[in-house]
Amino acid sequence: MKILFVTGTDTGVGKTVIAGALAAALRIKGLRAGVCKPIACGGLEDVDFLRQASDAWDPMPYANPVYLERPLAPSVASFLEKKKPDLRRIDHALRYFRKKYDTLVVEGCGGLLVPITKNFFVIDLIARLKCRPLLVSRSGLGTINHSLLSAEALSRRRIRPVGI
């Protein structure tokens, strides 16, 4: 199974729309494509959008293995909610998807260096899943800097993006 991880230079840059569009396009091409937002904070609207756009209605424990109620970085939300994000749930979901799909479109949360736990970041999740990222950036002032910083972070970890 190929995994495409849609990440961003920031929050609110359009990751959900891009991920949903990619999954829909893959399905139109006849591929078995699923969607997953491994970590969602503050609401499930993104997960609902991805499922609807892709017409992939997998159960929520797979479509969204880790949910935190507060709309904050996962490490902060989990600290305030007194529950540690269980990365094994993401691993379990991945095993489920491998049996079912040719391609999985994964949407990250925030940017590459958003902390999931104290010492584990979104970029580390990309490496853990052994997938290729697509970096989404906004159009506007600061985009070049944010995009190049993100590209440099990926390069330092020897992660090659599909594109920006």
C-alpha positions in Angstrom: 0.0 0.0 0.0 1.3 3.5 -0.9 0.8 6.1 1.7 0.6 9.8 0.9 0.9 12.1 3.9 -0.6 15.5 3.3 1.2 17.9 5.6 1.4 21.7 5.7 3.6 24.6 6.5 1.0 25.6 9.1 -2.6 25.0 10.3 -5.4 26.2 8.0 -3.4 26.0 4.8 -5.8 23.6 3.0 -4.5 20.2 3.9 -8.0 18.8 4.3 -9.3 20.0 0.9 -6.1 18.8 -0.8 -6.3 15.4 0.9 -9.9 14.9 0.1 -9.4 15.9 -3.5 -6.5 13.5 -3.9 -8.4 10.6 -2.4 -11.5 11.4 -4.6 -9.2 11.6 -7.7 -7.6 8.2 -6.9 -11.0 6.6 -6.5 -12.1 8.1 -9.8 -9.1 6.5 -11.4 -10.3 3.2 -10.1 -7.8 2.7 -7.2 -8.9 1.5 -3.8 -8.1 4.6 -1.8 -8.7 5.2 1.9 -8.3 8.3 4.1 -7.1 8.7 7.7 -6.5 11.6 10.0 -4.4 9.9 12.7 -4.7 12.8 15.1 -7.5 15.3 15.3 -7.7 18.0 17.9 -10.8 20.1 18.6 -13.3 18.6 16.2 -14.0 15.9 13.7 -15.0 18.1 10.8 -11.8 17.3 8.8 -12.3 13.5 9.3 -15.9 13.8 8.1 -14.9 15.9 5.1 -12.2 13.3 4.1 -14.6 10.4 4.4 -17.3 12.2 2.4 -14.9 13.4 -0.3 -13.3 10.0 -0.7 -16.5 7.9 -0.2 -14.4 5.8 2.2 -16.5 5.2 5.3 -14.2 3.2 7.5 -15.0 3.2 11.2 -13.9 6.2 13.2 -11.3 4.2 15.3 -9.5 3.7 12.0 -10.3 7.0 10.2 -9.2 8.9 13.3 -7.3 6.7 15.8 -6.4 9.6 18.2 -8.9 12.3 19.1 -8.3 15.2 21.6 -11.1 17.6 22.4 -9.1 20.8 22.7 -8.1 22.6 19.5 -4.4 22.8 20.4 -1.2 21.1 19.5 -1.6 17.4 20.4 1.1 17.5 23.1 -0.7 20.5 24.8 -4.2 19.1 24.4 -3.2 15.7 25.8 -1.4 17.3 28.8 -4.5 19.4 29.6 -6.8 16.4 29.1 -4.5 14.2 31.0 -4.3 11.5 28.4 -1.3 10.6 26.3 -1.8 10.0 22.5 -1.6 6.3 22.0 0.5 5.9 18.8 -0.2 2.1 18.8 -3.8 3.0 17.8 -2.3 4.6 14.7 -0.2 1.5 14.0 -3.3 -0.7 14.4 -5.3 1.5 12.0 -2.5 1.2 9.5 -2.6 -2.6 9.6 -6.3 -2.4 8.9 -5.9 -0.1 5.9 -3.1 -2.2 4.4 -5.5 -5.1 4.1 -8.2 -2.9 2.4 -6.6 -0.3 0.1 -4.0 0.3 -2.6 -3.4 3.8 -1.5 -4.0 5.7 1.8 -4.2 9.5 2.0 -3.2 10.6 5.4 -3.8 14.2 6.7 -1.5 15.5 9.3 -2.3 18.1 12.0 -0.7 21.5 11.7 2.9 21.8 10.5 5.8 19.3 10.5 7.2 20.4 13.8 3.9 20.3 15.7 4.6 18.2 18.8 2.4 15.1 19.2 4.2 14.2 22.5 7.1 16.0 24.2 9.7 14.5 21.9 7.7 13.2 18.9 6.5 15.5 16.1 4.4 15.3 13.0 7.6 14.8 11.0 8.4 11.8 13.2 5.0 10.3 12.4 5.7 10.7 8.7 9.0 8.7 9.2 7.2 6.1 11.4 4.6 5.5 8.7 7.3 5.3 6.0 5.4 7.4 3.6 5.9 10.3 1.2 4.7 13.7 2.3 3.0 16.3 0.1 3.6 19.8 1.6 0.7 22.2 1.4 1.5 25.9 1.8 -0.7 29.0 1.7 -0.4 31.7 -0.8 0.6 34.9 0.8 3.4 36.7 2.6 5.8 34.4 4.5 5.0 31.3 2.3 8.5 31.1 0.8 10.1 31.1 4.2 7.7 28.6 5.8 7.9 26.3 2.7 11.7 26.4 2.7 12.0 25.8 6.4 9.6 22.8 6.1 11.5 21.4 3.1 14.8 21.8 5.0 13.3 19.9 8.0 12.3 17.1 5.7 15.7 17.0 4.0 17.5 16.8 7.3 15.6 13.7 8.1 16.1 12.3 4.6 12.4 12.4 3.8 11.7 13.3 0.2 8.4 15.1 -0.4 6.3 14.2 -3.4 5.9 18.0 -3.9 5.1 21.3 -2.5 
